[in-house]
Amino acid sequence: MTDSRTQHLRFPQWGPTATVVVLSLASSITNLRNTFVQDDLPIISTNVLVHSLRIWHLFTQAYWPSPYPRELYRPLTSSMFALEWAVGGGHPLAFRIVSVVLYLIATLAVFELVKRVLSPGAAWLAAAFFAVHPVHVEAVAVAVNQAELVVGALLAMMVTAYIDRRRSGVPLTAGWIVAMTVGYFVAALFKEHALLLPALLVAAELTVIRDAPRRGDGVADEPSIGDPRRRGDGVAPYGAPLRTFYLALVLAAVSFIGIRNAALGGDIKGSFTAEALTGLSFGGRALTMLGVVPEWVRLFLWPAHLQADYSPGEIVAATHWGVAQTLGAALLIGALWLAWACRIRRPTVTFGILWIGIGLALVSNMIVPTGIVLAERTLFLATIGVVIAGSDLLWDAGSAIYRRGSLARIVTVCGLAALLGLGAVRSAARQRVWYDLASLWYQTVIDAPLSYRARQAYGAVLYSAKMEGSAAKQYQMAIEIYPYAWPLLLDYADKLRERNHCEAAIKYYKMVLKLTPQQGGPRASEIACLVYTGKYAEAVSEARIGGGYGIQTGTFGLYKQIADSALRVNAPTGTVILPPPIDSLPTAPIKP
């Protein structure tokens, strides 16, 4: 494929790839000194399952370790963590190096893909933008997000292989079908969204493969899916093998879902529901996610502002149509119009837009509600479509300006260099935000001041630094922002109780029990504080209520007996200390 617009440029053959490598490393290598943060802690740092090479056990376990609920199934990702832990002796540096390498591999895989569908100059531009895109930082900076990088790279490679095969005129052999199907199954074992591959392949069939050169250009005239030549007579040379291939992919997906379902104890969804989506109907989720569309577009096209958390009240459930929904609907309609308008003359743009839609399908919460309304790491796959469609359009616009004379050329080149430089600098600086928990949550409170989870996490950091006054302020602000998160209320109540502030803790335990009265753990802790502060009659009443739920009857029976005795003898305040629970008192763990 040649590009007459760039024939006057003289680059070494290795030049474009070398610049992409440099940009990728410049955008990511600044994270090498970072420690474990966020979900790295429970999934890697304190997870004994990945601290040995007994990898086969990981294929029967949920991704989240005990005592967390059995959620998600990513055995190959966990196996990768176990290998990195063994090689690096548990040091974060080993994980950081792997993340940087995986990001480089993913960038080069995208480069190979865009070479198939764009002119050489536009393909380089797409890969360069992908390498420096700041929205990728979260996928690189946190070790547990390596799955995003692996799946992005594998899917880009498989779509590339599919395009090459379909354009080559070589029949789809059994060996090729098996290899692609195995690759598909392996990708799903890293992260569930790899199941989107068949949709990406169909998008390629309907756009860039349909647009492939025909016999006159020395390429076999193979009709695409939907081509009239495929209908009726069944003589198309690829009809049966293509059907076999897609059937194999479907069987692989069904097999993965069955294995995952068994490992998660029958939980097909395998994840909790995000607070902003809890209790919403399909229509409510649609309204809420329409308001997220402008955020997606902003993060794709101008990610100057980034944040590590988008929990309430950064994003809240939508109950009526508003400005955000109008803007979101307009952006969706505009994208659909552009995809339709470009389908004949610029099918690559259509392909890119379809890729974006497919990449966002699962995280859109329209298929099922997930545990995330918006997270920057989940946009990694969709940005491949962004750079495909965007670079095709931008390259043509830039080329038109470039041809207007020397000044226009200087402006074009300098503008491109500035954009890439800004992206690389922003990404490199953002990597350092994830250095440790203190750095991360300090910055996140600035970036997302309405995020209750950010303030809760920063409050926990301040408590660990013995800055109790500042910590309490952060917790109280978090509760003011979102008073419906009982794990937040329980966390704060426990911290107050541990510091002998039982009077204050009782208030928050009562708030927890109002939201989730069946929880045994919070009620037992509340009773302990009631007894410690001399409120024996109330403690007896609470123990009776707790026992009435039919759980932890041994503990509540004992606590009722002790509180009753203290009440009869009028024991002085602070003299009665309850023993630890005599049976298991479950409380839903709080993810860091």
Summary of the structure (lengths in Angstrom):
residues: 592
radius of gyration: 27.8
end to end distance: 49.5
largest distance: 101.4
contacts: 1966
relative contact order: 0.09
helix: 68%
strand: 0%
